[in-house]
């Protein structure tokens, strides 16, 4: 049997059939031998869930390689879509200068735009794509998620809200900026108070 990459339900089933048939056809077989070899050796190119599917085919249910291909494509077309959805959710990554709260909000928005994926994938993707070079809050959250193995997005989000939200918000304002922010607010409040007092005196 020529060396053909084994199919594990994460590849495109059409591509696997094309690779397999091309390899067998180029193996110096007589024309009358090709159909028989294609049919008998196909199981050797499968693994994991695909091999389980093949082993469960009813005996004498396949009369030709064409019939086998049709059954194979129908059984595994959906598996390719699931794999593509998993790849999409794992592409959402935190930027190096992106605050944790910003990443949490963006991850939630982008997750909602994708087709539904298992909760475990969402938790795994978020944990994997936390950037340890970003801020201390990101490092703390990743350490916790790896330690306790949160399995749903709700668990991840609730832990962030209860443990890191306030700390992460503070990271958005350096101490000097916070001081200027408080002074600005104090001046604004004083101005608003004097304006309101003049307005009330005029009304009276």
Secondary structure by P-SEA (a helix, b strand, c coil): ccccccccccccaaaaaaaaaaaaaaccccccaaaaaaaaaccccccaaaaaaaaaccccccccaaaaaaaaaaacaaaaaaaaaaaaaaaccccccccaaaaaaaaaaaaaacccccaaaaaaaaaaaccccccaaaaaaaaaaaacccccaaaaaaaaaaccaaaaaaaaccaaaaaaaaaaaaaaaaaaaaaaaaaaaaac
